[in-house]
Amino acid sequence: MPYNTEVAVIGTAIHAPLTDARRSLEEKLYDVTRAALADASLAINEIDGIVVAANDQLDGRAISVMAASGSVGGVDRDILSTPSASEHAFVMGALRIGSGQYRTQLVVSWSPTEVSSIPEAERLANDPYFHRALPLDELAAGALQAAALEHAVPEARDLALAIVAKNRRHGARAYPTSNTGTADASIIAESKVIRWPLRAAMVSPPMTGAVAIVLASADFIVERKEAPVAWLHGMGWATEASFLGDRDLSRAPALETAVARAFMESGIADPLANIDVIELADATPYQELIAYEALRLCPRDAWGSRIASGAFEFGGALPVNPSGGAIAINPVFCTGLVRIAEAANQVRGRAGPHQVSKTKTALAHAASGFAMQYQTALVLGREPARRQ
């Protein structure tokens, strides 16, 4: 789509996992907001607008933005809220700047774990007449997706175990002080079944987290001489049907649509040649496998050889989830925005111990809803986009 100005990420803060019980959620949101502003070298009065993403059911309160607006600086300031997904808040913030009506935006999302039952909270998103009475939460939907993929690709289980081990190794590097789970494939394979065919060690337990991103327009960046920045080259999003029975759960057509738009805007023909690092959604390892195909990294008949070659490992030809992804750290609702922040940090050279050297272009993928119903893909680069 045409943009009136280029958009870039100029500051980020990822606070996950958050374990300090002495800090209230409002205090944690204040902390992550201040950290992102400090990373961007801005004060809150330089922010034109704020977009937050929160889930009332997971928060355990109605209209979560009302309780959080003070913490993120929303009092007497333009502020919007989206309950659908954290990555949608980024899309909204980027479009607001791209419209030319704003120069800066603060995007914030969080995911607490104080509700008595996260599966019960997730179940409220189901159709109240046919699905809500079923024990269908996001993990169960992910299990249905995994079963569908195992039926379509017999070796999918072994490949999923390899992906878990890879991401756990990456997570141990990225978050050395956190428990990111075992990388021993034999232990993972023998762990307790939680939703067939998913096993406990295949996924990360839900944890409290918060993430904030500061966006700015090209003229603001030039005036302030901001550096380093991650320019938004392309962005796409799409949605599948909500009824799982209407979908082929072994594939991700909405992601194919979203990434086609992002690649078209970015001028990318071959992601293997034009992208240096990828942060993608992986609430389960089977989702990462499906994303390999939809993101045009490799067809499913080449999954085994490509994984065995180490191409997607840290230090490989195209590192995938050098942060460990959601398999290592999973703040449920805001993990999509975390993927975007991680990708931006790679381009900005701010990824710390899991920085991939010489990163010029990164792809971020986020998925939300039951069995990846909502799909978002975007490309970030070190240099401004060159649009026709």
One Martini backbone bead per residue (centre of mass of N, CA, C, O) as a GRO file, in nm:
protein
  388
    1MET     BB    1   0.101   0.032   0.014
    2PRO     BB    2   0.074   0.359   0.045
    3TYR     BB    3   0.303   0.594   0.184
    4ASN     BB    4   0.368   0.911   0.326
    5THR     BB    5   0.574   0.751   0.513
    6GLU     BB    6   0.822   0.627   0.668
    7VAL     BB    7   0.888   0.345   0.889
    8ALA     BB    8   1.027   0.301   1.231
    9VAL     BB    9   1.226   0.147   1.462
   10ILE     BB   10   1.367   0.310   1.778
   11GLY     BB   11   1.235   0.117   2.009
   12THR     BB   12   1.282  -0.127   2.284
   13ALA     BB   13   1.103  -0.371   2.508
   14ILE     BB   14   1.172  -0.678   2.695
   15HIS     BB   15   0.960  -0.829   2.955
   16ALA     BB   16   1.078  -1.161   2.975
   17PRO     BB   17   1.018  -1.280   3.243
   18LEU     BB   18   0.785  -1.192   3.503
   19THR     BB   19   0.851  -1.233   3.875
   20ASP     BB   20   0.771  -0.977   4.038
   21ALA     BB   21   0.535  -0.969   4.296
   22ARG     BB   22   0.575  -0.657   4.390
   23ARG     BB   23   0.468  -0.592   4.108
   24SER     BB   24   0.246  -0.454   3.933
   25LEU     BB   25   0.113  -0.428   3.632
   26GLU     BB   26   0.135  -0.120   3.614
   27GLU     BB   27   0.441  -0.116   3.684
   28LYS     BB   28   0.535  -0.293   3.447
   29LEU     BB   29   0.434  -0.101   3.224
   30TYR     BB   30   0.606   0.135   3.306
   31ASP     BB   31   0.881   0.000   3.271
   32VAL     BB   32   0.861  -0.078   2.965
   33THR     BB   33   0.809   0.208   2.863
   34ARG     BB   34   1.064   0.344   2.970
   35ALA     BB   35   1.264   0.158   2.820
   36ALA     BB   36   1.178   0.228   2.529
   37LEU     BB   37   1.225   0.532   2.548
   38ALA     BB   38   1.526   0.511   2.620
   39ASP     BB   39   1.608   0.360   2.358
   40ALA     BB   40   1.492   0.625   2.188
   41SER     BB   41   1.545   0.899   2.334
   42LEU     BB   42   1.262   0.961   2.484
   43ALA     BB   43   0.979   1.131   2.570
   44ILE     BB   44   0.645   1.118   2.624
   45ASN     BB   45   0.593   1.410   2.486
   46GLU     BB   46   0.695   1.275   2.192
   47ILE     BB   47   0.424   1.125   2.184
   48ASP     BB   48   0.136   1.111   1.983
   49GLY     BB   49   0.074   0.791   2.023
   50ILE     BB   50  -0.121   0.499   2.139
   51VAL     BB   51  -0.088   0.135   2.130
   52VAL     BB   52  -0.280  -0.128   2.261
   53ALA     BB   53  -0.260  -0.480   2.383
   54ALA     BB   54  -0.540  -0.664   2.518
   55ASN     BB   55  -0.692  -0.913   2.745
   56ASP     BB   56  -0.958  -0.938   2.942
   57GLN     BB   57  -0.950  -1.238   3.025
   58LEU     BB   58  -0.646  -1.244   3.114
   59ASP     BB   59  -0.674  -0.992   3.308
   60GLY     BB   60  -0.956  -0.989   3.468
   61ARG     BB   61  -1.091  -0.744   3.300
   62ALA     BB   62  -1.245  -0.460   3.197
   63ILE     BB   63  -1.100  -0.272   2.993
   64SER     BB   64  -0.773  -0.266   3.018
   65VAL     BB   65  -0.685   0.022   2.922
   66MET     BB   66  -0.786   0.183   3.169
   67ALA     BB   67  -0.566   0.071   3.371
   68ALA     BB   68  -0.305   0.131   3.166
   69SER     BB   69  -0.288   0.429   3.062
   70GLY     BB   70  -0.112   0.559   3.282
   71SER     BB   71   0.147   0.375   3.254
   72VAL     BB   72   0.183   0.455   2.925
   73GLY     BB   73   0.082   0.770   2.886
   74GLY     BB   74  -0.249   0.822   2.812
   75VAL     BB   75  -0.291   1.082   2.947
   76ASP     BB   76  -0.385   1.321   2.732
   77ARG     BB   77  -0.366   1.092   2.501
   78ASP     BB   78  -0.355   0.923   2.226
   79ILE     BB   79  -0.560   0.616   2.248
   80LEU     BB   80  -0.549   0.269   2.164
   81SER     BB   81  -0.731  -0.053   2.127
   82THR     BB   82  -0.652  -0.412   2.097
   83PRO     BB   83  -0.784  -0.756   2.143
   84SER     BB   84  -0.670  -0.962   1.925
   85ALA     BB   85  -0.350  -0.862   1.895
   86SER     BB   86  -0.032  -0.748   1.928
   87GLU     BB   87   0.044  -0.713   1.622
   88HIS     BB   88  -0.196  -0.520   1.558
   89ALA     BB   89  -0.075  -0.277   1.704
   90PHE     BB   90   0.158  -0.237   1.511
   91VAL     BB   91  -0.002  -0.196   1.254
   92MET     BB   92  -0.154   0.052   1.356
   93GLY     BB   93   0.092   0.232   1.418
   94ALA     BB   94   0.214   0.226   1.131
   95LEU     BB   95  -0.037   0.345   0.983
   96ARG     BB   96  -0.048   0.613   1.130
   97ILE     BB   97   0.223   0.712   1.020
   98GLY     BB   98   0.182   0.646   0.713
   99SER     BB   99  -0.050   0.868   0.685
  100GLY     BB  100   0.084   1.149   0.826
  101GLN     BB  101  -0.055   1.215   1.125
  102TYR     BB  102   0.210   1.087   1.247
  103ARG     BB  103   0.541   1.050   1.408
  104THR     BB  104   0.457   0.891   1.674
  105GLN     BB  105   0.469   0.561   1.845
  106LEU     BB  106   0.325   0.358   2.103
  107VAL     BB  107   0.374   0.006   2.168
  108VAL     BB  108   0.167  -0.210   2.382
  109SER     BB  109   0.209  -0.527   2.561
  110TRP     BB  110   0.042  -0.798   2.749
  111SER     BB  111   0.074  -1.102   2.986
  112PRO     BB  112  -0.088  -1.242   3.223
  113THR     BB  113  -0.136  -1.510   3.507
  114GLU     BB  114  -0.384  -1.457   3.726
  115VAL     BB  115  -0.573  -1.633   3.625
  116SER     BB  116  -0.715  -1.931   3.712
  117SER     BB  117  -0.766  -1.995   3.381
  118ILE     BB  118  -0.652  -1.986   3.068
  119PRO     BB  119  -0.830  -2.190   2.913
  120GLU     BB  120  -1.097  -2.055   3.002
  121ALA     BB  121  -1.038  -1.780   2.875
  122GLU     BB  122  -1.004  -1.887   2.582
  123ARG     BB  123  -1.289  -2.022   2.553
  124LEU     BB  124  -1.450  -1.747   2.526
  125ALA     BB  125  -1.377  -1.723   2.206
  126ASN     BB  126  -1.593  -1.908   2.146
  127ASP     BB  127  -1.859  -2.040   2.038
  128PRO     BB  128  -2.140  -2.049   2.247
  129TYR     BB  129  -2.306  -2.300   2.103
  130PHE     BB  130  -2.063  -2.520   2.007
  131HIS     BB  131  -1.762  -2.462   2.165
  132ARG     BB  132  -1.757  -2.360   2.466
  133ALA     BB  133  -1.814  -2.653   2.599
  134LEU     BB  134  -1.543  -2.713   2.512
  135PRO     BB  135  -1.190  -2.805   2.557
  136LEU     BB  136  -1.108  -2.532   2.370
  137ASP     BB  137  -0.797  -2.428   2.332
  138GLU     BB  138  -0.500  -2.334   2.201
  139LEU     BB  139  -0.362  -2.607   2.258
  140ALA     BB  140  -0.577  -2.788   2.128
  141ALA     BB  141  -0.557  -2.659   1.849
  142GLY     BB  142  -0.255  -2.728   1.817
  143ALA     BB  143  -0.302  -3.036   1.828
  144LEU     BB  144  -0.478  -3.060   1.578
  145GLN     BB  145  -0.261  -2.949   1.392
  146ALA     BB  146  -0.046  -3.165   1.452
  147ALA     BB  147  -0.215  -3.410   1.359
  148ALA     BB  148  -0.251  -3.315   1.068
  149LEU     BB  149   0.054  -3.309   1.001
  150GLU     BB  150   0.120  -3.606   1.066
  151HIS     BB  151  -0.069  -3.715   0.845
  152ALA     BB  152   0.079  -3.563   0.603
  153VAL     BB  153   0.367  -3.595   0.776
  154PRO     BB  154   0.523  -3.857   0.916
  155GLU     BB  155   0.800  -3.689   1.017
  156ALA     BB  156   0.701  -3.449   1.202
  157ARG     BB  157   0.781  -3.536   1.490
  158ASP     BB  158   1.089  -3.537   1.455
  159LEU     BB  159   1.105  -3.242   1.360
  160ALA     BB  160   0.981  -3.116   1.614
  161LEU     BB  161   1.204  -3.206   1.810
  162ALA     BB  162   1.431  -3.046   1.665
  163ILE     BB  163   1.306  -2.766   1.709
  164VAL     BB  164   1.300  -2.761   2.011
  165ALA     BB  165   1.605  -2.795   2.051
  166LYS     BB  166   1.689  -2.542   1.898
  167ASN     BB  167   1.525  -2.328   2.064
  168ARG     BB  168   1.650  -2.400   2.338
  169ARG     BB  169   1.936  -2.321   2.265
  170HIS     BB  170   1.870  -2.032   2.194
  171GLY     BB  171   1.739  -1.953   2.468
  172ALA     BB  172   1.994  -1.999   2.644
  173ARG     BB  173   2.143  -1.760   2.506
  174ALA     BB  174   1.931  -1.527   2.536
  175TYR     BB  175   1.832  -1.659   2.844
  176PRO     BB  176   2.050  -1.750   3.083
  177THR     BB  177   1.853  -1.684   3.353
  178SER     BB  178   1.645  -1.877   3.226
  179ASN     BB  179   1.393  -2.122   3.194
  180THR     BB  180   1.375  -2.281   2.865
  181GLY     BB  181   1.437  -2.571   2.873
  182THR     BB  182   1.485  -2.857   2.721
  183ALA     BB  183   1.720  -3.005   2.455
  184ASP     BB  184   1.636  -3.302   2.497
  185ALA     BB  185   1.485  -3.514   2.285
  186SER     BB  186   1.426  -3.759   2.471
  187ILE     BB  187   1.276  -3.601   2.691
  188ILE     BB  188   1.063  -3.476   2.512
  189ALA     BB  189   0.945  -3.751   2.395
  190GLU     BB  190   0.877  -3.858   2.717
  191SER     BB  191   0.684  -3.667   2.792
  192LYS     BB  192   0.393  -3.557   2.878
  193VAL     BB  193   0.078  -3.574   2.775
  194ILE     BB  194  -0.153  -3.299   2.705
  195ARG     BB  195  -0.206  -3.289   2.376
  196TRP     BB  196  -0.265  -3.468   2.132
  197PRO     BB  197   0.081  -3.487   2.041
  198LEU     BB  198   0.149  -3.317   2.279
  199ARG     BB  199   0.413  -3.226   2.493
  200ALA     BB  200   0.530  -3.065   2.758
  201ALA     BB  201   0.834  -3.015   2.626
  202MET     BB  202   0.722  -2.862   2.355
  203VAL     BB  203   0.636  -2.635   2.555
  204SER     BB  204   0.561  -2.331   2.700
  205PRO     BB  205   0.475  -2.188   2.967
  206PRO     BB  206   0.299  -1.956   3.086
  207MET     BB  207   0.386  -1.600   3.105
  208THR     BB  208   0.486  -1.308   3.217
  209GLY     BB  209   0.458  -1.011   2.999
  210ALA     BB  210   0.633  -0.737   2.820
  211VAL     BB  211   0.595  -0.491   2.545
  212ALA     BB  212   0.784  -0.232   2.360
  213ILE     BB  213   0.732   0.014   2.090
  214VAL     BB  214   0.900   0.255   1.883
  215LEU     BB  215   0.773   0.484   1.646
  216ALA     BB  216   0.877   0.649   1.329
  217SER     BB  217   0.937   0.889   1.113
  218ALA     BB  218   1.149   1.008   0.884
  219ASP     BB  219   1.161   1.309   0.974
  220PHE     BB  220   1.214   1.252   1.272
  221ILE     BB  221   1.480   1.097   1.234
  222VAL     BB  222   1.635   1.323   1.095
  223GLU     BB  223   1.607   1.541   1.313
  224ARG     BB  224   1.719   1.339   1.555
  225LYS     BB  225   1.931   1.135   1.461
  226GLU     BB  226   1.849   0.842   1.453
  227ALA     BB  227   2.022   0.561   1.619
  228PRO     BB  228   1.925   0.281   1.550
  229VAL     BB  229   1.721   0.138   1.287
  230ALA     BB  230   1.400  -0.016   1.172
  231TRP     BB  231   1.273  -0.058   0.871
  232LEU     BB  232   0.970  -0.063   0.700
  233HIS     BB  233   0.913  -0.254   0.406
  234GLY     BB  234   0.679  -0.470   0.496
  235MET     BB  235   0.316  -0.565   0.508
  236GLY     BB  236   0.101  -0.838   0.636
  237TRP     BB  237  -0.249  -0.960   0.656
  238ALA     BB  238  -0.456  -1.243   0.777
  239THR     BB  239  -0.765  -1.451   0.769
  240GLU     BB  240  -0.929  -1.717   0.890
  241ALA     BB  241  -1.144  -1.928   0.969
  242SER     BB  242  -1.286  -2.015   1.276
  243PHE     BB  243  -1.369  -2.287   1.173
  244LEU     BB  244  -1.187  -2.573   1.181
  245GLY     BB  245  -1.360  -2.750   0.970
  246ASP     BB  246  -1.279  -2.533   0.723
  247ARG     BB  247  -0.979  -2.639   0.760
  248ASP     BB  248  -0.637  -2.685   0.681
  249LEU     BB  249  -0.418  -2.747   0.944
  250SER     BB  250  -0.147  -2.814   0.760
  251ARG     BB  251  -0.197  -2.514   0.675
  252ALA     BB  252  -0.125  -2.142   0.569
  253PRO     BB  253  -0.293  -1.928   0.378
  254ALA     BB  254  -0.279  -1.660   0.536
  255LEU     BB  255   0.031  -1.644   0.535
  256GLU     BB  256   0.068  -1.641   0.231
  257THR     BB  257  -0.078  -1.371   0.199
  258ALA     BB  258   0.087  -1.195   0.393
  259VAL     BB  259   0.374  -1.246   0.266
  260ALA     BB  260   0.312  -1.149  -0.017
  261ARG     BB  261   0.274  -0.855   0.067
  262ALA     BB  262   0.546  -0.808   0.209
  263PHE     BB  263   0.723  -0.884  -0.040
  264MET     BB  264   0.613  -0.682  -0.239
  265GLU     BB  265   0.687  -0.424  -0.075
  266SER     BB  266   1.003  -0.524  -0.050
  267GLY     BB  267   1.114  -0.687  -0.308
  268ILE     BB  268   1.087  -1.001  -0.251
  269ALA     BB  269   1.174  -1.319  -0.402
  270ASP     BB  270   1.410  -1.443  -0.197
  271PRO     BB  271   1.449  -1.518   0.130
  272LEU     BB  272   1.726  -1.672   0.125
  273ALA     BB  273   1.873  -1.410  -0.013
  274ASN     BB  274   1.724  -1.143   0.155
  275ILE     BB  275   1.743  -1.286   0.442
  276ASP     BB  276   1.902  -1.312   0.774
  277VAL     BB  277   1.641  -1.324   0.972
  278ILE     BB  278   1.402  -1.511   1.187
  279GLU     BB  279   1.082  -1.441   1.346
  280LEU     BB  280   0.857  -1.692   1.465
  281ALA     BB  281   0.582  -1.868   1.516
  282ASP     BB  282   0.592  -2.121   1.816
  283ALA     BB  283   0.388  -2.261   2.018
  284THR     BB  284   0.463  -2.487   1.823
  285PRO     BB  285   0.663  -2.679   1.620
  286TYR     BB  286   0.449  -2.716   1.392
  287GLN     BB  287   0.427  -2.415   1.322
  288GLU     BB  288   0.710  -2.387   1.209
  289LEU     BB  289   0.679  -2.583   0.978
  290ILE     BB  290   0.446  -2.438   0.833
  291ALA     BB  291   0.609  -2.170   0.796
  292TYR     BB  292   0.827  -2.264   0.603
  293GLU     BB  293   0.631  -2.284   0.363
  294ALA     BB  294   0.475  -2.006   0.369
  295LEU     BB  295   0.769  -1.840   0.367
  296ARG     BB  296   0.957  -1.990   0.147
  297LEU     BB  297   1.196  -2.178   0.263
  298CYS     BB  298   1.044  -2.470   0.230
  299PRO     BB  299   0.935  -2.754   0.141
  300ARG     BB  300   0.815  -3.037   0.294
  301ASP     BB  301   1.019  -3.236   0.134
  302ALA     BB  302   1.272  -3.046   0.277
  303TRP     BB  303   1.276  -3.036   0.585
  304GLY     BB  304   1.479  -3.253   0.676
  305SER     BB  305   1.736  -3.151   0.522
  306ARG     BB  306   1.736  -2.859   0.631
  307ILE     BB  307   1.755  -2.925   0.933
  308ALA     BB  308   2.009  -3.114   0.918
  309SER     BB  309   2.202  -2.877   0.802
  310GLY     BB  310   2.155  -2.606   0.993
  311ALA     BB  311   2.023  -2.347   0.854
  312PHE     BB  312   1.832  -2.258   1.126
  313GLU     BB  313   2.066  -2.199   1.289
  314PHE     BB  314   2.283  -2.063   1.477
  315GLY     BB  315   2.507  -1.990   1.210
  316GLY     BB  316   2.346  -2.025   0.975
  317ALA     BB  317   2.211  -1.925   0.683
  318LEU     BB  318   1.903  -1.904   0.845
  319PRO     BB  319   1.806  -1.789   1.121
  320VAL     BB  320   1.564  -1.929   1.353
  321ASN     BB  321   1.497  -1.816   1.642
  322PRO     BB  322   1.742  -1.690   1.829
  323SER     BB  323   1.552  -1.647   2.095
  324GLY     BB  324   1.353  -1.927   2.087
  325GLY     BB  325   1.088  -1.826   2.117
  326ALA     BB  326   0.795  -1.963   2.250
  327ILE     BB  327   0.944  -2.228   2.341
  328ALA     BB  328   1.104  -2.057   2.562
  329ILE     BB  329   0.915  -1.782   2.556
  330ASN     BB  330   0.557  -1.739   2.681
  331PRO     BB  331   0.372  -1.456   2.640
  332VAL     BB  332   0.099  -1.520   2.503
  333PHE     BB  333  -0.035  -1.246   2.389
  334CYS     BB  334   0.269  -1.092   2.327
  335THR     BB  335   0.450  -1.271   2.131
  336GLY     BB  336   0.421  -1.120   1.860
  337LEU     BB  337   0.565  -0.853   1.950
  338VAL     BB  338   0.827  -0.994   2.025
  339ARG     BB  339   0.907  -1.081   1.742
  340ILE     BB  340   0.934  -0.792   1.635
  341ALA     BB  341   1.142  -0.688   1.839
  342GLU     BB  342   1.360  -0.898   1.772
  343ALA     BB  343   1.393  -0.821   1.474
  344ALA     BB  344   1.469  -0.525   1.526
  345ASN     BB  345   1.721  -0.585   1.698
  346GLN     BB  346   1.882  -0.719   1.475
  347VAL     BB  347   1.896  -0.470   1.285
  348ARG     BB  348   2.011  -0.276   1.529
  349GLY     BB  349   2.218  -0.445   1.712
  350ARG     BB  350   2.026  -0.535   2.000
  351ALA     BB  351   2.035  -0.869   2.077
  352GLY     BB  352   2.294  -0.956   2.197
  353PRO     BB  353   2.374  -1.290   2.243
  354HIS     BB  354   2.169  -1.332   1.965
  355GLN     BB  355   2.332  -1.193   1.754
  356VAL     BB  356   2.332  -1.155   1.413
  357SER     BB  357   2.555  -1.116   1.191
  358LYS     BB  358   2.500  -0.889   0.943
  359THR     BB  359   2.221  -0.760   0.978
  360LYS     BB  360   1.974  -0.617   0.740
  361THR     BB  361   1.737  -0.841   0.733
  362ALA     BB  362   1.401  -0.901   0.864
  363LEU     BB  363   1.165  -1.148   0.972
  364ALA     BB  364   0.826  -1.123   1.088
  365HIS     BB  365   0.613  -1.354   1.274
  366ALA     BB  366   0.258  -1.372   1.349
  367ALA     BB  367   0.030  -1.567   1.564
  368SER     BB  368  -0.327  -1.613   1.616
  369GLY     BB  369  -0.533  -1.803   1.754
  370PHE     BB  370  -0.679  -2.076   1.638
  371ALA     BB  371  -0.453  -2.225   1.457
  372MET     BB  372  -0.357  -1.957   1.320
  373GLN     BB  373  -0.575  -1.747   1.217
  374TYR     BB  374  -0.379  -1.512   1.260
  375GLN     BB  375  -0.174  -1.326   1.021
  376THR     BB  376   0.170  -1.191   1.031
  377ALA     BB  377   0.391  -0.993   0.815
  378LEU     BB  378   0.737  -0.861   0.825
  379VAL     BB  379   0.980  -0.620   0.706
  380LEU     BB  380   1.316  -0.544   0.807
  381GLY     BB  381   1.557  -0.265   0.776
  382ARG     BB  382   1.843  -0.066   0.774
  383GLU     BB  383   1.716   0.061   0.528
  384PRO     BB  384   1.528   0.229   0.347
  385ALA     BB  385   1.282   0.208   0.145
  386ARG     BB  386   1.228   0.120  -0.210
  387ARG     BB  387   0.984   0.273  -0.375
  388GLN     BB  388   0.774   0.302  -0.664
   0.00000   0.00000   0.00000
